[in-house]
């Protein structure tokens, strides 16, 4: 991760990304801990692959529980785990 000058928005985005990562880790689902979280100006993008639609919904709901998210962009793909 590249760290630039700490503007208030950048600091808030990093804090929000950390909170989201913690929420996903609390689900105790390994596939959710591997999701990529990108936060820019309060807009959160979740990317990656999960094994079921249920896991995708758990990830999105974990994000919705947090304050400070301006927009939630779902780029999570459901892929069969081999």
C-alpha angles and dihedrals in degrees: 000000000000117000119206130182108315106250117176090252093049090049091050091048092051091048092050092048090052092050091050092049089051092049091051091048091052090061089072090223113129094207091059092052088057095056117114115239119200120180123187121169090338094309109124123205119192115199135177143065131294130183099237145020087245091060090049091054092047090054094049093046091050088058094046090059092065126087119229100046109130095181134002116213115195112212094151115129126206109225129171111253112233 
